[in-house]
């Protein structure tokens, strides 16, 4: 059982790392496309895109840490897990708040831009 949980922990850590890595590479690609003018996105939109991957990756890493202490943990391991949980939960909380704030900013910017565009519909005549 200990061996199986150990492998499962490694798998979950690998998934978390893959999520963060994929998010970083995707974000870099989007940023380059934006710089080249191929697909324009604001820096806020790009940060929001990356933030979602970071939050998801943190969740996987936290799950892996919990798995690591699931089988016959010592008191010292539980203390370390508690510290890790507090740190990662705080990081995830503030990251989620930042993502939500930036998402609202992007939406309000898009609404303002849409309101400023002239209406090109033909008037009945």
N, CA, C and O atoms as CSV, one atom per row, in Angstrom:
chain,resi,resn,atom,element,x,y,z
A,1,UNK,N,N,0.829,-1.195,0.000
A,1,UNK,CA,C,0.000,0.000,0.000
A,1,UNK,C,C,0.878,1.266,0.000
A,1,UNK,O,O,0.598,2.216,-0.731
A,2,UNK,N,N,1.910,1.271,0.802
A,2,UNK,CA,C,2.799,2.428,0.877
A,2,UNK,C,C,3.445,2.690,-0.477
A,2,UNK,O,O,3.570,3.836,-0.910
A,3,UNK,N,N,3.852,1.612,-1.139
A,3,UNK,CA,C,4.483,1.750,-2.456
A,3,UNK,C,C,3.496,2.301,-3.483
A,3,UNK,O,O,3.842,3.174,-4.279
A,4,UNK,N,N,2.267,1.787,-3.460
A,4,UNK,CA,C,1.247,2.251,-4.410
A,4,UNK,C,C,0.944,3.728,-4.199
A,4,UNK,O,O,0.820,4.482,-5.165
A,5,UNK,N,N,0.823,4.148,-2.935
A,5,UNK,CA,C,0.554,5.549,-2.637
A,5,UNK,C,C,1.744,6.424,-3.062
A,5,UNK,O,O,1.564,7.544,-3.540
A,6,UNK,N,N,2.944,5.900,-2.882
A,6,UNK,CA,C,4.139,6.635,-3.313
A,6,UNK,C,C,4.143,6.894,-4.809
A,6,UNK,O,O,4.465,7.993,-5.259
A,7,UNK,N,N,3.778,5.865,-5.582
A,7,UNK,CA,C,3.706,6.038,-7.039
A,7,UNK,C,C,2.572,6.983,-7.431
A,7,UNK,O,O,2.709,7.799,-8.342
A,8,UNK,N,N,1.456,6.856,-6.728
A,8,UNK,CA,C,0.328,7.746,-7.006
A,8,UNK,C,C,0.711,9.200,-6.713
A,8,UNK,O,O,0.359,10.103,-7.471
A,9,UNK,N,N,1.432,9.420,-5.614
A,9,UNK,CA,C,1.911,10.765,-5.267
A,9,UNK,C,C,2.800,11.315,-6.377
A,9,UNK,O,O,2.655,12.467,-6.786
A,10,UNK,N,N,3.725,10.479,-6.863
A,10,UNK,CA,C,4.596,10.918,-7.959
A,10,UNK,C,C,3.793,11.270,-9.206
A,10,UNK,O,O,4.088,12.252,-9.887
A,11,UNK,N,N,2.777,10.463,-9.498
A,11,UNK,CA,C,1.943,10.719,-10.678
A,11,UNK,C,C,1.195,12.042,-10.538
A,11,UNK,O,O,1.124,12.824,-11.486
A,12,UNK,N,N,0.638,12.289,-9.350
A,12,UNK,CA,C,-0.107,13.530,-9.142
A,12,UNK,C,C,0.841,14.729,-9.197
A,12,UNK,O,O,0.488,15.768,-9.754
A,13,UNK,N,N,2.044,14.594,-8.623
A,13,UNK,CA,C,3.038,15.668,-8.728
A,13,UNK,C,C,3.412,15.929,-10.181
A,13,UNK,O,O,3.567,17.078,-10.593
A,14,UNK,N,N,3.556,14.861,-10.951
A,14,UNK,CA,C,3.910,15.008,-12.365
A,14,UNK,C,C,2.798,15.723,-13.129
A,14,UNK,O,O,3.069,16.565,-13.986
A,15,UNK,N,N,1.545,15.384,-12.815
A,15,UNK,CA,C,0.423,16.058,-13.478
A,15,UNK,C,C,0.441,17.545,-13.127
A,15,UNK,O,O,0.258,18.393,-14.000
A,16,UNK,N,N,0.660,17.858,-11.853
A,16,UNK,CA,C,0.725,19.263,-11.439
A,16,UNK,C,C,1.834,20.018,-12.150
A,16,UNK,O,O,1.639,21.141,-12.614
A,17,UNK,N,N,3.003,19.389,-12.232
A,17,UNK,CA,C,4.126,20.026,-12.927
A,17,UNK,C,C,3.818,20.187,-14.412
A,17,UNK,O,O,4.159,21.205,-15.015
A,18,UNK,N,N,3.169,19.175,-15.004
A,18,UNK,CA,C,2.820,19.254,-16.423
A,18,UNK,C,C,1.817,20.383,-16.675
A,18,UNK,O,O,1.919,21.101,-17.670
A,19,UNK,N,N,0.853,20.531,-15.770
A,19,UNK,CA,C,-0.139,21.603,-15.923
A,19,UNK,C,C,0.545,22.962,-15.894
A,19,UNK,O,O,0.275,23.816,-16.739
A,20,UNK,N,N,1.442,23.167,-14.910
A,20,UNK,CA,C,2.146,24.445,-14.812
A,20,UNK,C,C,3.049,24.651,-16.032
A,20,UNK,O,O,3.095,25.747,-16.591
A,21,UNK,N,N,3.760,23.610,-16.440
A,21,UNK,CA,C,4.633,23.715,-17.605
A,21,UNK,C,C,3.869,24.018,-18.875
A,21,UNK,O,O,4.270,24.880,-19.656
A,22,UNK,N,N,2.758,23.306,-19.087
A,22,UNK,CA,C,1.934,23.550,-20.267
A,22,UNK,C,C,1.382,24.970,-20.243
A,22,UNK,O,O,1.374,25.655,-21.266
A,23,UNK,N,N,0.918,25.412,-19.069
A,23,UNK,CA,C,0.389,26.769,-18.939
A,23,UNK,C,C,1.441,27.824,-19.244
A,23,UNK,O,O,1.159,28.824,-19.904
A,24,UNK,N,N,2.659,27.592,-18.759
A,24,UNK,CA,C,3.743,28.549,-19.004
A,24,UNK,C,C,4.088,28.611,-20.492
A,24,UNK,O,O,4.257,29.695,-21.049
A,25,UNK,N,N,4.191,27.452,-21.129
A,25,UNK,CA,C,4.516,27.431,-22.561
A,25,UNK,C,C,3.393,28.047,-23.401
A,25,UNK,O,O,3.650,28.813,-24.330
A,26,UNK,N,N,2.157,27.706,-23.068
A,26,UNK,CA,C,1.012,28.265,-23.797
A,26,UNK,C,C,0.953,29.775,-23.633
A,26,UNK,O,O,0.696,30.508,-24.588
A,27,UNK,N,N,1.197,30.230,-22.403
A,27,UNK,CA,C,1.172,31.663,-22.146
A,27,UNK,C,C,2.287,32.374,-22.906
A,27,UNK,O,O,2.079,33.459,-23.448
A,28,UNK,N,N,3.456,31.767,-22.944
A,28,UNK,CA,C,4.570,32.352,-23.701
A,28,UNK,C,C,4.208,32.461,-25.179
A,28,UNK,O,O,4.503,33.470,-25.820
A,29,UNK,N,N,3.573,31.431,-25.717
A,29,UNK,CA,C,3.160,31.452,-27.129
A,29,UNK,C,C,2.130,32.550,-27.377
A,29,UNK,O,O,2.217,33.276,-28.367
A,30,UNK,N,N,1.162,32.668,-26.483
A,30,UNK,CA,C,0.143,33.711,-26.630
A,30,UNK,C,C,0.777,35.094,-26.549
A,30,UNK,O,O,0.399,36.002,-27.289
A,31,UNK,N,N,1.739,35.246,-25.649
A,31,UNK,CA,C,2.421,36.541,-25.496
A,31,UNK,C,C,3.186,36.903,-26.766
A,31,UNK,O,O,3.138,38.046,-27.219
A,32,UNK,N,N,3.889,35.929,-27.340
A,32,UNK,CA,C,4.638,36.183,-28.573
A,32,UNK,C,C,3.680,36.545,-29.708
A,32,UNK,O,O,3.941,37.484,-30.460
A,33,UNK,N,N,2.577,35.810,-29.835
A,33,UNK,CA,C,1.587,36.127,-30.874
A,33,UNK,C,C,1.024,37.533,-30.684
A,33,UNK,O,O,0.772,38.249,-31.654
A,34,UNK,N,N,0.833,37.916,-29.428
A,34,UNK,CA,C,0.326,39.256,-29.149
A,34,UNK,C,C,1.367,40.324,-29.511
A,34,UNK,O,O,1.024,41.355,-30.089
A,35,UNK,N,N,2.629,40.078,-29.173
A,35,UNK,CA,C,3.693,41.024,-29.518
A,35,UNK,C,C,3.815,41.204,-31.024
A,35,UNK,O,O,4.069,42.308,-31.506
A,36,UNK,N,N,3.634,40.121,-31.761
A,36,UNK,CA,C,3.743,40.175,-33.213
A,36,UNK,C,C,2.481,40.732,-33.870
A,36,UNK,O,O,2.456,40.964,-35.079
A,37,UNK,N,N,1.441,40.944,-33.076
A,37,UNK,CA,C,0.199,41.501,-33.607
A,37,UNK,C,C,-0.666,40.481,-34.314
A,37,UNK,O,O,-1.638,40.849,-34.973
A,38,UNK,N,N,-0.335,39.211,-34.192
A,38,UNK,CA,C,-1.112,38.161,-34.852
A,38,UNK,C,C,-2.428,37.927,-34.124
A,38,UNK,O,O,-3.479,37.775,-34.746
A,39,UNK,N,N,-2.355,37.901,-32.822
A,39,UNK,CA,C,-3.558,37.707,-32.001
A,39,UNK,C,C,-3.418,38.607,-30.779
A,39,UNK,O,O,-2.802,38.225,-29.785
A,40,UNK,N,N,-3.988,39.791,-30.860
A,40,UNK,CA,C,-3.818,40.793,-29.814
A,40,UNK,C,C,-4.545,40.389,-28.535
A,40,UNK,O,O,-5.732,40.062,-28.553
A,41,UNK,N,N,-3.808,40.419,-27.426
A,41,UNK,CA,C,-4.377,40.237,-26.090
A,41,UNK,C,C,-3.677,41.213,-25.157
A,41,UNK,O,O,-2.499,41.527,-25.325
A,42,UNK,N,N,-4.420,41.679,-24.183
A,42,UNK,CA,C,-3.822,42.592,-23.205
A,42,UNK,C,C,-2.967,41.789,-22.226
A,42,UNK,O,O,-3.119,40.574,-22.095
A,43,UNK,N,N,-2.072,42.488,-21.550
A,43,UNK,CA,C,-1.248,41.825,-20.543
A,43,UNK,C,C,-2.108,41.225,-19.439
A,43,UNK,O,O,-1.777,40.177,-18.885
A,44,UNK,N,N,-3.207,41.889,-19.125
A,44,UNK,CA,C,-4.112,41.373,-18.097
A,44,UNK,C,C,-4.713,40.043,-18.547
A,44,UNK,O,O,-4.779,39.098,-17.761
A,45,UNK,N,N,-5.150,39.963,-19.797
A,45,UNK,CA,C,-5.709,38.709,-20.315
A,45,UNK,C,C,-4.667,37.594,-20.300
A,45,UNK,O,O,-4.987,36.447,-19.987
A,46,UNK,N,N,-3.440,37.925,-20.632
A,46,UNK,CA,C,-2.369,36.933,-20.651
A,46,UNK,C,C,-2.076,36.452,-19.231
A,46,UNK,O,O,-1.907,35.255,-19.002
A,47,UNK,N,N,-2.015,37.371,-18.292
A,47,UNK,CA,C,-1.797,36.988,-16.887
A,47,UNK,C,C,-2.935,36.133,-16.372
A,47,UNK,O,O,-2.707,35.179,-15.628
A,48,UNK,N,N,-4.142,36.458,-16.754
A,48,UNK,CA,C,-5.316,35.685,-16.355
A,48,UNK,C,C,-5.223,34.260,-16.888
A,48,UNK,O,O,-5.531,33.304,-16.176
A,49,UNK,N,N,-4.807,34.123,-18.114
A,49,UNK,CA,C,-4.629,32.809,-18.735
A,49,UNK,C,C,-3.613,31.976,-17.948
A,49,UNK,O,O,-3.870,30.814,-17.633
A,50,UNK,N,N,-2.463,32.574,-17.633
A,50,UNK,CA,C,-1.430,31.872,-16.875
A,50,UNK,C,C,-1.892,31.569,-15.454
A,50,UNK,O,O,-1.624,30.488,-14.930
A,51,UNK,N,N,-2.575,32.503,-14.841
A,51,UNK,CA,C,-3.038,32.323,-13.466
A,51,UNK,C,C,-3.927,31.119,-13.290
A,51,UNK,O,O,-3.857,30.438,-12.267
A,52,UNK,N,N,-4.764,30.846,-14.274
A,52,UNK,CA,C,-5.638,29.662,-14.197
A,52,UNK,C,C,-4.819,28.373,-14.156
A,52,UNK,O,O,-5.135,27.459,-13.394
A,53,UNK,N,N,-3.787,28.301,-14.959
A,53,UNK,CA,C,-2.930,27.112,-14.950
A,53,UNK,C,C,-2.151,26.996,-13.641
A,53,UNK,O,O,-1.985,25.898,-13.109
A,54,UNK,N,N,-1.679,28.120,-13.128
A,54,UNK,CA,C,-0.941,28.086,-11.867
A,54,UNK,C,C,-1.832,27.622,-10.727
A,54,UNK,O,O,-1.405,26.821,-9.895
A,55,UNK,N,N,-3.060,28.112,-10.677
A,55,UNK,CA,C,-3.993,27.699,-9.620
A,55,UNK,C,C,-4.279,26.202,-9.706
A,55,UNK,O,O,-4.296,25.513,-8.686
A,56,UNK,N,N,-4.501,25.702,-10.908
A,56,UNK,CA,C,-4.773,24.271,-11.074
A,56,UNK,C,C,-3.549,23.439,-10.706
A,56,UNK,O,O,-3.676,22.406,-10.049
A,57,UNK,N,N,-2.374,23.879,-11.124
A,57,UNK,CA,C,-1.150,23.162,-10.776
A,57,UNK,C,C,-0.924,23.116,-9.278
A,57,UNK,O,O,-0.492,22.094,-8.746
A,58,UNK,N,N,-1.214,24.226,-8.582
A,58,UNK,CA,C,-1.093,24.252,-7.124
A,58,UNK,C,C,-2.019,23.242,-6.470
A,58,UNK,O,O,-1.642,22.600,-5.490
A,59,UNK,N,N,-3.212,23.095,-6.993
A,59,UNK,CA,C,-4.156,22.120,-6.440
A,59,UNK,C,C,-3.610,20.698,-6.563
A,59,UNK,O,O,-3.716,19.905,-5.628
A,60,UNK,N,N,-3.032,20.382,-7.708
A,60,UNK,CA,C,-2.436,19.049,-7.882
A,60,UNK,C,C,-1.264,18.840,-6.928
A,60,UNK,O,O,-1.119,17.766,-6.345
A,61,UNK,N,N,-0.434,19.858,-6.769
A,61,UNK,CA,C,0.707,19.738,-5.860
A,61,UNK,C,C,0.250,19.539,-4.420
A,61,UNK,O,O,0.847,18.758,-3.678
A,62,UNK,N,N,-0.798,20.237,-4.030
A,62,UNK,CA,C,-1.344,20.072,-2.690
A,62,UNK,C,C,-1.887,18.655,-2.512
A,62,UNK,O,O,-1.682,18.030,-1.471
A,63,UNK,N,N,-2.573,18.160,-3.524
A,63,UNK,CA,C,-3.074,16.777,-3.471
A,63,UNK,C,C,-1.944,15.778,-3.324
A,63,UNK,O,O,-2.073,14.806,-2.580
A,64,UNK,N,N,-0.845,15.997,-4.017
A,64,UNK,CA,C,0.309,15.105,-3.915
A,64,UNK,C,C,0.900,15.140,-2.508
A,64,UNK,O,O,1.300,14.106,-1.974
A,65,UNK,N,N,0.953,16.328,-1.908
A,65,UNK,CA,C,1.468,16.434,-0.545
A,65,UNK,C,C,0.577,15.688,0.441
A,65,UNK,O,O,1.070,15.034,1.360
A,66,UNK,N,N,-0.715,15.787,0.250
A,66,UNK,CA,C,-1.647,15.075,1.128
A,66,UNK,C,C,-1.480,13.567,0.958
A,66,UNK,O,O,-1.488,12.823,1.938
A,67,UNK,N,N,-1.330,13.125,-0.278
A,67,UNK,CA,C,-1.085,11.692,-0.516
A,67,UNK,C,C,0.189,11.218,0.168
A,67,UNK,O,O,0.252,10.097,0.672
A,68,UNK,N,N,1.194,12.070,0.184
A,68,UNK,CA,C,2.475,11.705,0.781
A,68,UNK,C,C,2.396,11.399,2.259
A,68,UNK,O,O,3.225,10.660,2.790
A,69,UNK,N,N,1.410,11.957,2.924
A,69,UNK,CA,C,1.259,11.691,4.356
A,69,UNK,C,C,0.035,10.828,4.648
A,69,UNK,O,O,-0.361,10.693,5.806
A,70,UNK,N,N,-0.562,10.251,3.628
A,70,UNK,CA,C,-1.792,9.471,3.818
A,70,UNK,C,C,-1.556,8.134,4.503
A,70,UNK,O,O,-2.451,7.629,5.180
A,71,UNK,N,N,-0.394,7.558,4.347
A,71,UNK,CA,C,-0.128,6.227,4.897
A,71,UNK,C,C,0.810,6.353,6.087
A,71,UNK,O,O,1.988,6.673,5.925
A,72,UNK,N,N,0.292,6.102,7.276
A,72,UNK,CA,C,1.060,6.080,8.529
A,72,UNK,C,C,2.006,7.267,8.677
A,72,UNK,O,O,3.223,7.091,8.736
A,73,UNK,N,N,1.451,8.471,8.738
A,73,UNK,CA,C,2.318,9.643,8.865
A,73,UNK,C,C,2.880,9.784,10.286
A,73,UNK,O,O,2.251,9.378,11.263
A,74,UNK,N,N,4.044,10.354,10.370
A,74,UNK,CA,C,4.602,10.696,11.670
A,74,UNK,C,C,4.101,12.092,12.039
A,74,UNK,O,O,3.569,12.817,11.198
A,75,UNK,N,N,4.278,12.448,13.293
A,75,UNK,CA,C,3.848,13.776,13.722
A,75,UNK,C,C,4.621,14.864,12.978
A,75,UNK,O,O,4.053,15.893,12.611
A,76,UNK,N,N,5.893,14.639,12.761
A,76,UNK,CA,C,6.706,15.616,12.033
A,76,UNK,C,C,6.195,15.796,10.603
A,76,UNK,O,O,6.157,16.916,10.094
A,77,UNK,N,N,5.799,14.691,9.952
A,77,UNK,CA,C,5.265,14.784,8.585
A,77,UNK,C,C,3.946,15.551,8.559
A,77,UNK,O,O,3.683,16.321,7.635
A,78,UNK,N,N,3.119,15.333,9.582
A,78,UNK,CA,C,1.844,16.050,9.658
A,78,UNK,C,C,2.089,17.545,9.865
A,78,UNK,O,O,1.396,18.374,9.275
A,79,UNK,N,N,3.067,17.893,10.698
A,79,UNK,CA,C,3.405,19.307,10.893
A,79,UNK,C,C,3.869,19.946,9.593
A,79,UNK,O,O,3.456,21.056,9.259
A,80,UNK,N,N,4.721,19.248,8.864
A,80,UNK,CA,C,5.218,19.768,7.580
A,80,UNK,C,C,4.062,19.906,6.594
A,80,UNK,O,O,3.960,20.906,5.883
A,81,UNK,N,N,3.193,18.899,6.554
A,81,UNK,CA,C,2.035,18.964,5.661
A,81,UNK,C,C,1.153,20.145,6.018
A,81,UNK,O,O,0.672,20.847,5.128
A,82,UNK,N,N,0.932,20.376,7.304
A,82,UNK,CA,C,0.098,21.502,7.734
A,82,UNK,C,C,0.697,22.820,7.248
A,82,UNK,O,O,-0.025,23.691,6.764
A,83,UNK,N,N,2.012,22.966,7.377
A,83,UNK,CA,C,2.663,24.196,6.909
A,83,UNK,C,C,2.513,24.335,5.395
A,83,UNK,O,O,2.220,25.420,4.891
A,84,UNK,N,N,2.712,23.241,4.682
A,84,UNK,CA,C,2.579,23.274,3.213
A,84,UNK,C,C,1.148,23.611,2.812
A,84,UNK,O,O,0.925,24.409,1.901
A,85,UNK,N,N,0.182,23.004,3.491
A,85,UNK,CA,C,-1.225,23.262,3.178
A,85,UNK,C,C,-1.549,24.737,3.400
A,85,UNK,O,O,-2.214,25.358,2.571
A,86,UNK,N,N,-1.083,25.296,4.509
A,86,UNK,CA,C,-1.357,26.707,4.790
A,86,UNK,C,C,-0.739,27.593,3.709
A,86,UNK,O,O,-1.397,28.498,3.197
A,87,UNK,N,N,0.513,27.338,3.365
A,87,UNK,CA,C,1.202,28.165,2.364
A,87,UNK,C,C,0.538,28.036,1.003
A,87,UNK,O,O,0.261,29.040,0.347
A,88,UNK,N,N,0.283,26.808,0.575
A,88,UNK,CA,C,-0.304,26.616,-0.762
A,88,UNK,C,C,-1.747,27.098,-0.821
A,88,UNK,O,O,-2.187,27.620,-1.845
A,89,UNK,N,N,-2.483,26.925,0.272
A,89,UNK,CA,C,-3.861,27.416,0.290
A,89,UNK,C,C,-3.876,28.941,0.231
A,89,UNK,O,O,-4.701,29.527,-0.471
A,90,UNK,N,N,-2.973,29.581,0.960
A,90,UNK,CA,C,-2.887,31.043,0.912
A,90,UNK,C,C,-2.501,31.509,-0.491
A,90,UNK,O,O,-3.085,32.456,-1.017
A,91,UNK,N,N,-1.513,30.838,-1.094
A,91,UNK,CA,C,-1.119,31.191,-2.466
A,91,UNK,C,C,-2.298,31.047,-3.418
A,91,UNK,O,O,-2.561,31.927,-4.238
A,92,UNK,N,N,-3.003,29.930,-3.299
A,92,UNK,CA,C,-4.129,29.679,-4.189
A,92,UNK,C,C,-5.251,30.686,-3.948
A,92,UNK,O,O,-5.884,31.147,-4.898
A,93,UNK,N,N,-5.497,31.027,-2.696
A,93,UNK,CA,C,-6.543,32.000,-2.369
A,93,UNK,C,C,-6.237,33.354,-3.022
A,93,UNK,O,O,-7.082,33.933,-3.705
A,94,UNK,N,N,-5.029,33.838,-2.801
A,94,UNK,CA,C,-4.678,35.149,-3.356
A,94,UNK,C,C,-4.576,35.116,-4.873
A,94,UNK,O,O,-4.916,36.095,-5.538
A,95,UNK,N,N,-4.116,34.011,-5.423
A,95,UNK,CA,C,-4.074,33.866,-6.881
A,95,UNK,C,C,-5.490,33.870,-7.445
A,95,UNK,O,O,-5.750,34.505,-8.468
A,96,UNK,N,N,-6.404,33.166,-6.785
A,96,UNK,CA,C,-7.797,33.139,-7.238
A,96,UNK,C,C,-8.427,34.518,-7.164
A,96,UNK,O,O,-9.174,34.906,-8.063
A,97,UNK,N,N,-8.135,35.264,-6.104
A,97,UNK,CA,C,-8.649,36.632,-5.981
A,97,UNK,C,C,-8.117,37.509,-7.109
A,97,UNK,O,O,-8.858,38.300,-7.695
A,98,UNK,N,N,-6.831,37.364,-7.407
A,98,UNK,CA,C,-6.216,38.143,-8.483
A,98,UNK,C,C,-6.834,37.768,-9.835
A,98,UNK,O,O,-7.114,38.644,-10.654
A,99,UNK,N,N,-7.043,36.488,-10.064
A,99,UNK,CA,C,-7.665,36.032,-11.312
A,99,UNK,C,C,-9.061,36.622,-11.445
A,99,UNK,O,O,-9.427,37.117,-12.511
A,100,UNK,N,N,-9.845,36.573,-10.366
A,100,UNK,CA,C,-11.206,37.102,-10.409
A,100,UNK,C,C,-11.208,38.606,-10.652
A,100,UNK,O,O,-12.020,39.105,-11.431
A,101,UNK,N,N,-10.307,39.334,-9.995
A,101,UNK,CA,C,-10.221,40.782,-10.185
A,101,UNK,C,C,-9.860,41.109,-11.627
A,101,UNK,O,O,-10.450,42.003,-12.234
A,102,UNK,N,N,-8.892,40.384,-12.172
A,102,UNK,CA,C,-8.478,40.655,-13.548
A,102,UNK,C,C,-9.546,40.221,-14.548
A,102,UNK,O,O,-9.720,40.868,-15.581
A,103,UNK,N,N,-10.260,39.138,-14.259
A,103,UNK,CA,C,-11.344,38.711,-15.143
A,103,UNK,C,C,-12.422,39.788,-15.212
A,103,UNK,O,O,-12.937,40.090,-16.288
A,104,UNK,N,N,-12.758,40.361,-14.070
A,104,UNK,CA,C,-13.754,41.427,-14.039
A,104,UNK,C,C,-13.256,42.662,-14.792
A,104,UNK,O,O,-14.028,43.338,-15.472
A,105,UNK,N,N,-11.967,42.946,-14.665
A,105,UNK,CA,C,-11.382,44.088,-15.369
A,105,UNK,C,C,-11.456,43.881,-16.879
A,105,UNK,O,O,-11.796,44.805,-17.617
A,106,UNK,N,N,-11.141,42.677,-17.338
A,106,UNK,CA,C,-11.201,42.372,-18.770
A,106,UNK,C,C,-12.635,42.497,-19.271
A,106,UNK,O,O,-12.874,43.074,-20.332
A,107,UNK,N,N,-13.590,41.959,-18.515
A,107,UNK,CA,C,-14.990,42.030,-18.932
A,107,UNK,C,C,-15.488,43.477,-18.991
A,107,UNK,O,O,-16.200,43.846,-19.924
A,108,UNK,N,N,-15.118,44.297,-18.001
A,108,UNK,CA,C,-15.584,45.682,-18.016
A,108,UNK,C,C,-14.936,46.455,-19.162
A,108,UNK,O,O,-15.575,47.319,-19.761
A,109,UNK,N,N,-13.683,46.154,-19.470
A,109,UNK,CA,C,-13.013,46.801,-20.600
A,109,UNK,C,C,-13.712,46.432,-21.905
A,109,UNK,O,O,-13.937,47.290,-22.758
A,110,UNK,N,N,-14.051,45.165,-22.058
A,110,UNK,CA,C,-14.739,44.734,-23.279
A,110,UNK,C,C,-16.119,45.371,-23.386
A,110,UNK,O,O,-16.543,45.734,-24.483
A,111,UNK,N,N,-16.830,45.515,-22.260
A,111,UNK,CA,C,-18.145,46.161,-22.293
A,111,UNK,C,C,-18.017,47.632,-22.684
A,111,UNK,O,O,-18.821,48.141,-23.465
A,112,UNK,N,N,-17.002,48.317,-22.137
A,112,UNK,CA,C,-16.789,49.728,-22.485
A,112,UNK,C,C,-16.469,49.870,-23.960
A,112,UNK,O,O,-16.995,50.759,-24.631
A,113,UNK,N,N,-15.600,48.988,-24.476
A,113,UNK,CA,C,-15.231,49.063,-25.890
A,113,UNK,C,C,-16.436,48.790,-26.779
A,113,UNK,O,O,-16.610,49.440,-27.810
A,114,UNK,N,N,-17.272,47.828,-26.382
A,114,UNK,CA,C,-18.461,47.510,-27.175
A,114,UNK,C,C,-19.442,48.674,-27.157
A,114,UNK,O,O,-20.092,48.947,-28.166
A,115,UNK,N,N,-19.556,49.358,-26.031
A,115,UNK,CA,C,-20.479,50.489,-25.930
A,115,UNK,C,C,-20.005,51.672,-26.759
A,115,UNK,O,O,-20.819,52.480,-27.205
A,116,UNK,N,N,-18.698,51.784,-26.972
A,116,UNK,CA,C,-18.143,52.906,-27.724
A,116,UNK,C,C,-18.197,52.691,-29.234
A,116,UNK,O,O,-18.070,53.649,-29.997
A,117,UNK,N,N,-18.382,51.445,-29.677
A,117,UNK,CA,C,-18.422,51.160,-31.111
A,117,UNK,C,C,-19.719,51.688,-31.692
A,117,UNK,O,O,-20.779,51.529,-31.087
A,118,UNK,N,N,-19.650,52.314,-32.857
A,118,UNK,CA,C,-20.882,52.815,-33.485
A,118,UNK,C,C,-21.743,51.650,-33.969
A,118,UNK,O,O,-21.243,50.586,-34.334
A,119,UNK,N,N,-23.025,51.884,-33.960
A,119,UNK,CA,C,-23.974,50.865,-34.412
A,119,UNK,C,C,-24.019,50.902,-35.943
A,119,UNK,O,O,-24.426,51.905,-36.531
A,120,UNK,N,N,-23.602,49.813,-36.580
A,120,UNK,CA,C,-23.520,49.775,-38.047
A,120,UNK,C,C,-24.740,49.129,-38.692
A,120,UNK,O,O,-24.750,48.869,-39.895
A,121,UNK,N,N,-25.748,48.875,-37.905
A,121,UNK,CA,C,-26.946,48.270,-38.486
A,121,UNK,C,C,-27.707,49.299,-39.335
A,121,UNK,O,O,-27.777,50.479,-38.992
A,122,UNK,N,N,-28.254,48.838,-40.411
A,122,UNK,CA,C,-29.028,49.738,-41.288
A,122,UNK,C,C,-30.350,50.043,-40.633
A,122,UNK,O,O,-31.028,49.151,-40.121
A,123,UNK,N,N,-30.713,51.315,-40.653
A,123,UNK,CA,C,-31.987,51.706,-40.077
A,123,UNK,C,C,-33.076,51.500,-41.138
A,123,UNK,O,O,-32.869,51.763,-42.323
A,124,UNK,N,N,-34.231,51.028,-40.684
A,124,UNK,CA,C,-35.316,50.794,-41.664
A,124,UNK,C,C,-35.743,52.124,-42.284
A,124,UNK,O,O,-35.810,53.154,-41.613
A,125,UNK,N,N,-36.015,52.069,-43.520
A,125,UNK,CA,C,-36.219,53.327,-44.135
A,125,UNK,C,C,-37.285,53.521,-45.047
A,125,UNK,O,O,-37.452,54.620,-45.576
